[in-house]
């Protein structure tokens, strides 16, 4: 059923991307007076607010607060951009536009040196992501003099739908550090563990003056491409396993990773960590790196050993320097902004699709037919899209 609905959404996106001069009310058999036109007009009134301007009091208050580094304003702004309420979403978009203007101004003054380092950290559950991020955050704030924002994507319960939100309890020192900011968001079942609005939250953290933004994913190993499209570097944390357990790490996530870190390199696990490091180094020889100027490294680290955490950051900084100097960073950032735009298009089209009165009546029947193997998900999606555009089948 999810396949059927996502196929329908992709069809709508493809139609829109196929031509910039295409307009729904005048295409094919859909006339201006058709029910679809009335529905779209109603949808526009209900879900978009064009009355908000940059002079909106909320926008001004949050913009000024963020630029002054106020944590309360940053928290309120992230909540604003995550909202689906029409007015709040409009305020959030204008606020983001103001932040991007400020970012552009800094770039014109300082060039690539003004850009903030965005690091995504992923890994399977139990590998020690939260503990490692806290150790890395302490290294950056206390020894490197940097301000760090941590955006954690917390898994949601499949039973109740609620967020577990346990990362804050595992980052007790970092959560009270005045040079650090931690924001938790539920994944809400999002594939790959990347929640809606995380890209916007990154922009807001940069506007608030943070030097490094760390994104921690759920680490479900399904679609880490989502977080790759938001960050500059993907760091994969690995358990000190070897042999058959190496096969459990998916090739795709390793190919996307810029740095691999074997954690828990201490005590009885130290020997296993060394063996795992050697095996991952060997495995990487058969994989093509994402950036031609950088060959992914495999490091070992332990939160009990501060120098090993410092060595990981040194590796990150080396990578950051190379992609800045080569121009890869700017190229990726531009591509990421465009991908983010189309991601929002997909999301809004799915919402529009599911609110159509004719489709609400058809969806249950289509789902039943797909479940009974009477039709394929693709055929069901075609039928829903045809119904959406009031196009009659010739069959």
Secondary structure, 3 states (H helix, E strand, C coil): CHHHHHHHHHHHHHHHHCCCCCCHHHCCCCCCCCHHHHHHHHHHHHHCCCCCCCCCHHHHHHHHHHHCCCHHHHHHHHHHHHCCCHHHHHHHHHHHHHHHHHHHHHHHHHHHHHCCEEEEEEECCCCCHHHHHHHHHHHHHHHCCCCEEEEEEECECCCCCCECCCHHHHCHHHHCCCCEEEEEEECCCCHHHCCCCHHHHHHHHHHCCCCEEEEECCCCCCCCHHHHCCCCEEEEEECCCCHHHHHHCCHHHHHHCCEEEECCCCHHHHHHHHHHHHHHHHHHCCCCCCCCCCCCEEEECCCCCHHHHHHHHHHHHHHHHHHHHHCHHHHHHHHHHHHHHHHHHHHHHHHHHHHCHHHHHHHHHHHHHHHCCCCCHHHHHHHHHHHHCCCCCCC
